[in-house]
């Protein structure tokens, strides 16, 4: 079981997501829930493609955190 970080960004009309550990693996959706579901499917397909091509599956390495800053 792999657990990949996904980054979700909101645009004017929808949401987009990508995983820093899986370059080129992206998804979009009308809502955050939809983009997360679509990203899960995209990751599954991406990993299956890597396996079919005999390529290694990248280990998840990315992490996320928030930093609070005060603006004067």
Secondary structure, DSSP 8 states (H G I E B T S, - for coil): ------EEEE-SS-EEEE-TTSTT-EEEESSHHHHHHHHHHHHHHHHHHHHHTT------------------
